[in-house]
Amino acid sequence: MWLTTLADRQIGAALALMHDTPAHRWTVAGLAAKVGMSRSQFAARFTESVGLPPLEYLASWRIRSAARELRTTDRTVWAIASRWGYGSESSFSHAFKRVMGASPGRYRAGRTPQDPTDQE
């Protein structure tokens, strides 16, 4: 699937834009304009190719990328949140918990909801 998606010139370009500038406040209309497509055509083709709508993909990718940083660096939660496009630590924490099932601090410590020691 990903090879076909990346081979699609316009969808591949949109993915590159998202990945190259993750903190940018992307919109579907903005991405569509950058790759020379109408908003509706872009949204439909992206969703068909990737399996998620563009902004849902972007949010998930940002959080999963931030999660990797939480586990592999000693950067602060705020520094990581800012790097991945979140305007506050609170908004990042809320989104992170929704996607990953644990707060950034618990995730960093290796304590997820599946841990028997987790009582939250």
Accessible surface in RSA format (square Angstrom, percent):
REM  Atomic radii and reference values for relative SASA: ProtOr
REM  Chains: A
REM  Algorithm: Lee & Richards
REM  Probe-radius: 1.40
REM  Slices: 20
REM RES _ NUM      All-atoms   Total-Side   Main-Chain    Non-polar    All polar
REM                ABS   REL    ABS   REL    ABS   REL    ABS   REL    ABS   REL
RES MET A   1   131.44  68.1  78.76  52.1  52.68 125.4  63.29  53.8  68.14  90.3
RES TRP A   2   107.01  42.9 104.57  50.6   2.45   5.7  83.75  44.7  23.26  37.7
RES LEU A   3   151.68  84.5 146.70 104.9   4.98  12.5 146.96 103.2   4.72  12.7
RES THR A   4   104.76  74.5  98.22  99.6   6.54  15.6  70.93  95.3  33.83  51.1
RES THR A   5     2.14   1.5   1.31   1.3   0.83   2.0   0.83   1.1   1.31   2.0
RES LEU A   6   100.11  55.8  81.88  58.6  18.23  45.8  82.13  57.7  17.98  48.4
RES ALA A   7    84.49  77.7  48.53  74.9  35.96  81.8  60.32  84.9  24.17  64.0
RES ASP A   8    31.65  22.2  21.63  21.5  10.02  23.7  17.28  40.7  14.37  14.3
RES ARG A   9   186.46  78.3 171.08  87.2  15.38  36.6  86.25 117.9 100.20  60.7
RES GLN A  10    28.35  15.9  27.50  20.1   0.85   2.0   1.70   3.6  26.65  20.2
RES ILE A  11     0.00   0.0   0.00   0.0   0.00   0.0   0.00   0.0   0.00   0.0
RES GLY A  12    11.54  14.2   0.00   N/A  11.54  14.2   7.17  19.7   4.36   9.8
RES ALA A  13    42.80  39.3  33.45  51.6   9.35  21.3  40.43  56.9   2.36   6.3
RES ALA A  14     0.00   0.0   0.00   0.0   0.00   0.0   0.00   0.0   0.00   0.0
RES LEU A  15     3.95   2.2   3.90   2.8   0.06   0.1   3.95   2.8   0.00   0.0
RES ALA A  16    48.26  44.4  40.90  63.1   7.36  16.7  47.68  67.1   0.58   1.5
RES LEU A  17    50.72  28.2  50.03  35.8   0.69   1.7  50.53  35.5   0.18   0.5
RES MET A  18     0.00   0.0   0.00   0.0   0.00   0.0   0.00   0.0   0.00   0.0
RES HIS A  19    70.72  38.6  56.11  39.0  14.61  37.4  35.28  36.4  35.44  41.2
RES ASP A  20   111.03  77.8  82.31  81.9  28.72  67.9  25.83  60.8  85.20  85.0
RES THR A  21    66.34  47.2  61.95  62.8   4.39  10.5  65.78  88.4   0.56   0.9
RES PRO A  22    15.70  11.4  15.70  14.3   0.00   0.0  15.70  13.0   0.00   0.0
RES ALA A  23    48.96  45.0  36.07  55.7  12.89  29.3  36.43  51.3  12.53  33.2
RES HIS A  24    93.67  51.2  82.74  57.5  10.94  28.0  54.46  56.1  39.21  45.6
RES ARG A  25   196.95  82.7 178.34  90.9  18.61  44.3  75.55 103.3 121.40  73.6
RES TRP A  26    24.93  10.0  10.34   5.0  14.59  34.2  10.86   5.8  14.07  22.8
RES THR A  27    73.98  52.6  72.95  74.0   1.04   2.5  65.08  87.4   8.90  13.5
RES VAL A  28    18.19  12.0  16.12  14.6   2.07   5.0  16.12  14.0   2.07   5.6
RES ALA A  29    53.90  49.6  47.63  73.5   6.27  14.3  48.81  68.7   5.09  13.5
RES GLY A  30    27.50  33.9   0.00   N/A  27.50  33.9  26.33  72.3   1.17   2.6
RES LEU A  31     0.00   0.0   0.00   0.0   0.00   0.0   0.00   0.0   0.00   0.0
RES ALA A  32     1.39   1.3   1.39   2.2   0.00   0.0   1.39   2.0   0.00   0.0
RES ALA A  33    78.00  71.7  50.49  77.9  27.52  62.6  58.75  82.7  19.25  51.0
RES LYS A  34   139.39  68.0 104.58  64.2  34.81  82.9  52.73  47.5  86.67  92.3
RES VAL A  35    12.67   8.3   1.08   1.0  11.59  27.9   8.96   7.8   3.71  10.1
RES GLY A  36    62.27  76.8   0.00   N/A  62.27  76.8  36.54 100.3  25.74  57.6
RES MET A  37    18.50   9.6   2.02   1.3  16.48  39.2   8.73   7.4   9.76  12.9
RES SER A  38    62.23  52.6  46.95  62.7  15.27  35.2  52.03 110.8  10.20  14.3
RES ARG A  39   139.75  58.7 133.15  67.9   6.61  15.7  43.88  60.0  95.87  58.1
RES SER A  40    78.98  66.7  71.29  95.1   7.69  17.7  47.81 101.8  31.17  43.7
RES GLN A  41    96.01  53.7  87.33  63.8   8.68  20.7  32.89  70.0  63.12  47.9
RES PHE A  42     0.00   0.0   0.00   0.0   0.00   0.0   0.00   0.0   0.00   0.0
RES ALA A  43    24.53  22.6  23.82  36.8   0.71   1.6  24.13  34.0   0.40   1.0
RES ALA A  44    64.91  59.7  51.67  79.7  13.24  30.1  61.04  86.0   3.87  10.2
RES ARG A  45    75.58  31.7  72.72  37.1   2.86   6.8  41.64  56.9  33.94  20.6
RES PHE A  46     0.00   0.0   0.00   0.0   0.00   0.0   0.00   0.0   0.00   0.0
RES THR A  47    50.87  36.2  48.26  48.9   2.61   6.2  43.41  58.3   7.46  11.3
RES GLU A  48   152.37  87.5 121.44  91.9  30.94  73.7  46.97  90.9 105.40  86.1
RES SER A  49    24.26  20.5  14.46  19.3   9.80  22.6   9.87  21.0  14.39  20.2
RES VAL A  50    11.89   7.8   1.59   1.4  10.30  24.8   1.59   1.4  10.30  27.9
RES GLY A  51    54.19  66.8   0.00   N/A  54.19  66.8  29.39  80.7  24.79  55.5
RES LEU A  52    60.45  33.7  60.45  43.2   0.01   0.0  60.45  42.5   0.00   0.0
RES PRO A  53    59.20  43.1  59.20  54.0   0.00   0.0  59.20  48.9   0.00   0.0
RES PRO A  54     2.34   1.7   2.34   2.1   0.00   0.0   2.34   1.9   0.00   0.0
RES LEU A  55    73.06  40.7  68.06  48.7   5.00  12.6  68.51  48.1   4.54  12.2
RES GLU A  56    94.27  54.1  85.23  64.5   9.04  21.5  37.71  72.9  56.56  46.2
RES TYR A  57    21.35  10.0  21.35  12.1   0.00   0.0  16.15  12.1   5.20   6.4
RES LEU A  58     5.06   2.8   5.06   3.6   0.00   0.0   5.06   3.6   0.00   0.0
RES ALA A  59    34.73  31.9  33.83  52.2   0.90   2.0  34.43  48.5   0.30   0.8
RES SER A  60    24.97  21.1  24.24  32.3   0.73   1.7  13.08  27.8  11.90  16.7
RES TRP A  61    50.38  20.2  46.40  22.5   3.97   9.3  37.37  19.9  13.01  21.1
RES ARG A  62    30.08  12.6  30.08  15.3   0.00   0.0   0.04   0.0  30.04  18.2
RES ILE A  63     0.72   0.4   0.72   0.5   0.00   0.0   0.72   0.5   0.00   0.0
RES ARG A  64   123.39  51.8 119.25  60.8   4.14   9.9  47.36  64.7  76.04  46.1
RES SER A  65     2.04   1.7   0.86   1.1   1.17   2.7   0.11   0.2   1.93   2.7
RES ALA A  66     0.00   0.0   0.00   0.0   0.00   0.0   0.00   0.0   0.00   0.0
RES ALA A  67     2.37   2.2   2.37   3.7   0.00   0.0   2.37   3.3   0.00   0.0
RES ARG A  68   143.89  60.4 136.96  69.8   6.94  16.5  65.08  88.9  78.81  47.8
RES GLU A  69    21.40  12.3  21.37  16.2   0.04   0.1  20.41  39.5   0.99   0.8
RES LEU A  70     1.70   0.9   0.00   0.0   1.70   4.3   0.00   0.0   1.70   4.6
RES ARG A  71   111.87  47.0  79.07  40.3  32.80  78.1  37.08  50.7  74.79  45.3
RES THR A  72   101.57  72.2  64.39  65.3  37.18  88.6  65.09  87.4  36.48  55.2
RES THR A  73    53.40  38.0  33.64  34.1  19.76  47.1  44.13  59.3   9.27  14.0
RES ASP A  74   138.06  96.7 112.66 112.1  25.40  60.1  44.47 104.7  93.59  93.3
RES ARG A  75    89.13  37.4  81.37  41.5   7.76  18.5  43.27  59.1  45.85  27.8
RES THR A  76    86.47  61.5  80.36  81.5   6.11  14.6  80.11 107.6   6.36   9.6
RES VAL A  77    27.01  17.8  24.50  22.2   2.51   6.1  24.50  21.3   2.51   6.8
RES TRP A  78   113.07  45.4 112.68  54.5   0.40   0.9  86.19  46.0  26.88  43.6
RES ALA A  79    30.77  28.3  24.18  37.3   6.59  15.0  29.49  41.5   1.28   3.4
RES ILE A  80     0.00   0.0   0.00   0.0   0.00   0.0   0.00   0.0   0.00   0.0
RES ALA A  81     0.00   0.0   0.00   0.0   0.00   0.0   0.00   0.0   0.00   0.0
RES SER A  82    50.26  42.5  41.85  55.9   8.41  19.4   7.32  15.6  42.95  60.2
RES ARG A  83   109.04  45.8  94.18  48.0  14.85  35.4  32.16  44.0  76.88  46.6
RES TRP A  84    15.28   6.1  15.28   7.4   0.00   0.0  15.28   8.1   0.00   0.0
RES GLY A  85    21.39  26.4   0.00   N/A  21.39  26.4   5.21  14.3  16.18  36.2
RES TYR A  86    33.71  15.7  27.16  15.5   6.55  17.0  25.10  18.9   8.62  10.6
RES GLY A  87    59.96  73.9   0.00   N/A  59.96  73.9  32.43  89.0  27.53  61.7
RES SER A  88    46.24  39.1  43.21  57.7   3.03   7.0  38.64  82.3   7.60  10.6
RES GLU A  89    83.18  47.8  79.50  60.1   3.68   8.8  23.76  46.0  59.41  48.5
RES SER A  90    86.20  72.8  73.59  98.2  12.61  29.0  43.94  93.6  42.26  59.2
RES SER A  91    51.42  43.5  41.20  55.0  10.23  23.6  45.76  97.4   5.67   7.9
RES PHE A  92     0.00   0.0   0.00   0.0   0.00   0.0   0.00   0.0   0.00   0.0
RES SER A  93    34.55  29.2  32.56  43.5   1.99   4.6  23.57  50.2  10.98  15.4
RES HIS A  94   128.02  70.0 119.52  83.1   8.49  21.7  82.80  85.3  45.21  52.6
RES ALA A  95     8.34   7.7   8.34  12.9   0.00   0.0   8.34  11.7   0.00   0.0
RES PHE A  96     0.00   0.0   0.00   0.0   0.00   0.0   0.00   0.0   0.00   0.0
RES LYS A  97    93.26  45.5  89.17  54.7   4.09   9.7  59.84  53.9  33.42  35.6
RES ARG A  98   155.94  65.5 121.31  61.8  34.63  82.5  75.30 102.9  80.64  48.9
RES VAL A  99    46.24  30.4  20.23  18.3  26.00  62.7  25.55  22.2  20.69  56.1
RES MET A 100    43.34  22.4  22.46  14.9  20.88  49.7  25.94  22.1  17.40  23.1
RES GLY A 101    32.50  40.1   0.00   N/A  32.50  40.1  27.81  76.3   4.69  10.5
RES ALA A 102     3.31   3.0   0.62   1.0   2.69   6.1   3.31   4.7   0.00   0.0
RES SER A 103    33.68  28.5  33.68  44.9   0.00   0.0  26.32  56.0   7.36  10.3
RES PRO A 104     4.66   3.4   4.66   4.3   0.00   0.0   4.66   3.8   0.00   0.0
RES GLY A 105    41.39  51.0   0.00   N/A  41.39  51.0  32.43  89.0   8.96  20.1
RES ARG A 106    59.05  24.8  56.00  28.5   3.05   7.3  17.45  23.8  41.60  25.2
RES TYR A 107    30.44  14.2  30.44  17.3   0.00   0.0   8.15   6.1  22.29  27.5
RES ARG A 108    74.46  31.3  59.67  30.4  14.79  35.2  41.50  56.7  32.96  20.0
RES ALA A 109    73.11  67.2  35.67  55.0  37.45  85.2  47.67  67.1  25.44  67.4
RES GLY A 110    36.54  45.1   0.00   N/A  36.54  45.1  18.24  50.1  18.30  41.0
RES ARG A 111    84.66  35.5  84.66  43.2   0.00   0.0  37.49  51.2  47.16  28.6
RES THR A 112    27.74  19.7  27.59  28.0   0.15   0.4  19.27  25.9   8.48  12.8
RES PRO A 113    65.65  47.8  43.71  39.8  21.94  79.7  44.33  36.6  21.31 132.5
RES GLN A 114   150.08  83.9 119.92  87.6  30.16  71.8  71.72 152.7  78.37  59.4
RES ASP A 115    38.51  27.0  34.81  34.6   3.70   8.8   6.05  14.2  32.46  32.4
RES PRO A 116   123.93  90.3  96.73  88.2  27.20  98.9 109.49  90.4  14.44  89.7
RES THR A 117    94.97  67.5  81.83  83.0  13.14  31.3  79.59 106.9  15.39  23.3
RES ASP A 118    21.52  15.1   5.81   5.8  15.71  37.1   0.02   0.0  21.50  21.4
RES GLN A 119   155.43  86.9 122.09  89.2  33.33  79.4  63.62 135.4  91.80  69.6
RES GLU A 120   135.07  77.5  73.11  55.3  61.96 147.5  59.69 115.4  75.38  61.5
END  Absolute sums over single chains surface
CHAIN  1 A     6890.8       5472.1       1418.7       4055.6       2835.2
END  Absolute sums over all chains
TOTAL          6890.8       5472.1       1418.7       4055.6       2835.2
